[in-house]
């Protein structure tokens, strides 16, 4: 996870020493999610080319991602890494369809 060292999230992560993430798809009727939680195993400064630019490209596309990186002054960003301890998942696509009544 990448966040600012002095952000509310950054301070909370530092204090808690662990975090959880959840990804979900709410497309009806086939809801699904996966969550993971565990302790923070490392914290290091975020690197533009290794960490921030690839993430910006993923979410904004290459052109807008590059504009975002060039316009942001985020020298205090940190990368928090965790060791997963608990995984939870549900995927209703794998459940048999019930006949409509």
C-alpha positions in Angstrom: 0.0 0.0 0.0 1.3 3.5 -0.8 0.3 6.5 1.3 1.7 9.7 2.7 3.8 9.4 5.8 2.0 12.3 7.4 -1.5 11.4 6.2 -4.1 10.1 8.5 -3.8 6.7 6.9 0.0 6.7 7.2 -0.2 7.6 10.9 -2.9 5.0 11.6 -0.8 2.3 9.8 2.3 3.2 11.8 0.3 3.0 15.1 -1.6 -0.2 14.3 1.3 -2.1 12.8 -1.2 -4.1 10.6 -3.9 -3.6 8.0 -6.5 -5.2 5.9 -7.5 -4.9 2.2 -10.7 -5.8 0.5 -11.5 -6.0 -3.2 -15.1 -6.7 -4.4 -17.4 -6.8 -7.4 -21.0 -5.9 -6.8 -22.3 -6.7 -10.2 -25.7 -8.3 -9.5 -26.5 -11.0 -8.9 -23.0 -12.4 -8.7 -21.4 -10.5 -5.8 -17.9 -11.6 -4.9 -15.1 -10.3 -2.7 -11.7 -11.2 -1.3 -10.1 -9.7 1.9 -6.7 -10.1 3.4 -5.2 -8.9 6.7 -1.9 -9.2 8.4 1.0 -7.4 10.1 3.1 -4.8 8.4 6.5 -6.4 7.5 8.3 -3.4 6.0 8.0 0.3 5.4 10.1 2.2 2.9 10.0 5.4 0.8 7.9 5.1 -2.4 9.9 5.2 -5.6 8.5 7.0 -8.5 9.4 4.6 -11.3 9.1 1.4 -9.3 5.9 2.1 -7.3 4.1 5.3 -8.0 4.2 5.6 -11.9 3.0 1.9 -12.5 0.1 2.5 -10.1 -0.8 5.8 -11.7 -0.8 4.1 -15.1 -3.0 1.3 -13.9 -5.7 3.6 -12.5 -5.4 6.5 -14.9 -3.8 5.1 -18.1 -0.3 6.2 -19.3 -1.0 9.8 -20.4 -3.1 10.9 -17.5 -1.0 8.8 -15.1 2.2 10.6 -16.2 0.4 14.0 -15.8 -0.7 12.9 -12.2 2.9 11.9 -11.3 4.4 15.1 -12.7 1.9 17.3 -10.9 2.1 15.7 -7.5 4.6 16.6 -4.9 4.5 13.4 -2.9 8.1 13.1 -1.7 6.8 11.8 1.7 5.0 8.7 0.3 5.7 5.3 1.9 5.2 1.8 0.8 3.7 -0.5 3.5 4.1 -4.2 2.9 2.2 -6.9 4.9 2.4 -10.6 5.4 -1.1 -12.0 4.9 -2.4 -14.0 7.9 -6.1 -14.2 7.1 -7.9 -14.5 3.8 -11.7 -14.4 3.4 -13.5 -14.8 0.1 -17.0 -15.3 -1.3 -17.8 -15.8 -5.0 -21.5 -16.3 -5.7 -20.7 -17.1 -9.3 -19.6 -20.6 -8.0 -23.0 -21.3 -6.3 -25.7 -23.1 -8.2 -28.4 -20.8 -9.5 -31.7 -21.2 -7.7 -34.8 -21.6 -9.9 -37.0 -18.5 -9.8 -40.3 -18.9 -8.0 
